[in-house]
């Protein structure tokens, strides 16, 4: 079985970001930097549910 590496756009989608944002960033950054930038993101939905669980 072969494992496929996901592309930068798929990583951005996993981080709940729009394709529109990805397209804007891809005009000024290379693929490697786009991967690195997603490492600094925080998924808003995850933080929301963590905080909700903590304070309820």
GULUM-631185 format. One line per 5 residues: number of its first residue (from 1); their letters; for each residue z, y, x of N, C-alpha, C. Coordinates in Angstrom, 2 decimals, decimal comma. Atoms other than C-alpha are relative to their C-alpha. Layout:
N
NUM = A = Z Y X Z Y X Z Y X | ...
% end
This chain:
56
1 = XXXXX = 0,00 -1,18 0,84 0,00 0,00 0,00 0,00 1,24 0,89 | 0,12 -1,22 -0,78 -0,92 3,42 1,31 0,73 1,14 -0,69 | -0,75 -1,12 0,55 1,33 6,43 0,82 -0,76 1,28 0,30 | 0,76 -1,24 -0,14 -0,39 9,74 0,22 0,97 1,16 0,21 | -0,79 -1,22 -0,23 1,05 12,98 1,60 -0,39 1,02 -1,07
6 = XXXXX = 0,32 -0,98 1,05 1,36 15,59 -1,13 -0,46 1,31 0,64 | 0,55 -1,26 -0,51 -0,51 18,84 -0,68 0,98 1,14 -0,31 | -0,90 -1,14 0,15 1,18 22,23 -0,48 0,07 0,48 -1,45 | 0,01 -0,46 1,39 0,14 23,15 -4,02 0,89 -0,90 -0,87 | -0,86 0,92 0,75 1,89 20,04 -5,38 1,47 0,26 0,30
11 = XXXXX = -1,37 -0,33 -0,35 5,03 20,98 -3,49 0,45 1,25 -0,75 | -0,33 -1,22 0,74 4,95 24,43 -5,07 0,24 -0,31 -1,47 | -0,20 0,39 1,40 4,60 22,82 -8,49 1,33 -0,71 -0,19 | -1,30 0,68 0,08 7,62 20,58 -7,81 1,15 1,00 0,04 | -1,02 -1,03 -0,08 9,58 23,75 -7,05 -0,06 0,96 -1,19
16 = XXXXX = 0,12 -0,78 1,25 8,65 25,11 -10,52 -0,64 1,36 0,21 | 0,73 -1,24 -0,23 6,32 27,79 -9,19 -1,40 -0,12 -0,59 | 1,32 -0,04 0,62 3,05 28,83 -10,77 -1,11 -0,20 1,03 | 1,18 0,12 -0,85 -0,36 27,99 -9,37 -0,49 1,39 0,43 | 0,40 -1,38 -0,30 -1,04 31,73 -9,50 0,73 0,51 1,25
21 = XXXXX = -0,77 -0,40 -1,17 1,76 32,35 -6,98 -0,49 -0,72 1,25 | 0,52 0,77 -1,13 0,43 29,59 -4,76 -1,31 0,58 0,51 | 1,30 -0,54 -0,39 -3,07 31,05 -4,77 0,15 1,33 0,74 | -0,24 -1,26 -0,68 -1,74 34,48 -3,80 0,51 -0,25 1,42 | -0,58 0,30 -1,31 0,29 33,00 -0,93 -1,01 -0,68 0,92
26 = XXXXX = 0,96 0,73 -0,83 -2,55 30,76 0,25 -1,06 0,91 0,60 | 0,96 -0,95 -0,57 -4,73 33,81 0,87 0,49 0,61 1,30 | -0,54 -0,64 -1,20 -2,37 35,09 3,56 0,73 -0,97 0,93 | -0,73 0,99 -0,81 -0,72 31,88 4,88 -0,82 -1,27 0,16 | 0,64 1,30 -0,20 -1,93 28,61 6,33 0,81 -1,08 -0,71
31 = XXXXX = -0,65 1,11 0,70 -1,03 25,21 4,82 1,39 -0,30 0,55 | -1,29 0,31 -0,62 1,79 24,62 7,30 1,07 0,98 -0,44 | -0,97 -1,01 0,42 3,50 27,88 6,43 0,34 -0,13 -1,48 | -0,27 0,19 1,43 3,15 27,15 2,72 1,00 -1,13 -0,21 | -0,99 1,07 0,05 5,05 23,88 3,25 1,37 0,52 0,42
36 = XXXXX = -1,27 -0,51 -0,52 7,73 25,66 5,28 0,67 0,96 -0,98 | -0,56 -0,94 0,97 8,18 28,35 2,64 0,68 -0,72 -1,15 | -0,62 0,72 1,11 8,94 25,79 -0,03 1,35 -0,59 0,39 | -1,30 0,48 -0,46 11,82 24,53 2,08 1,09 1,03 -0,22 | -0,97 -1,07 0,22 13,52 27,88 1,48 0,22 0,31 -1,48
41 = XXXXX = -0,12 -0,26 1,44 13,12 27,80 -2,32 1,20 -0,72 -0,58 | -1,04 0,66 0,79 15,83 26,95 -4,78 -0,58 -0,19 -1,40 | 0,55 0,28 1,32 14,76 25,27 -7,99 0,94 0,57 -1,05 | -0,81 -0,74 0,96 16,01 27,53 -10,76 0,60 -0,93 -1,05 | -0,49 0,91 1,03 16,33 24,75 -13,32 1,19 -0,81 0,49
46 = XXXXX = -1,11 0,79 -0,56 18,59 22,69 -11,05 1,25 0,86 0,12 | -1,15 -0,90 -0,14 20,85 25,66 -10,28 0,58 0,34 -1,37 | -0,45 -0,31 1,34 21,03 26,53 -13,97 0,89 -1,12 -0,55 | -0,77 1,11 0,56 22,22 23,07 -14,98 1,26 -0,30 0,81 | -1,22 0,16 -0,79 24,67 22,84 -12,08 1,06 1,01 -0,41
51 = XXXXX = -0,94 -1,04 0,42 26,27 26,13 -13,04 0,50 -0,22 -1,42 | -0,38 0,28 1,38 26,25 25,20 -16,69 1,06 -1,12 -0,05 | -0,95 1,10 -0,04 28,06 21,95 -15,90 1,34 0,44 0,59 | -1,23 -0,47 -0,63 30,61 23,74 -13,69 0,84 0,87 -0,93 | -0,72 -0,99 0,81 31,51 26,42 -16,22 0,16 -0,40 -1,46
56 = X = -0,23 0,44 1,39 31,56 24,35 -19,44 0,94 -1,18 -0,03
% end
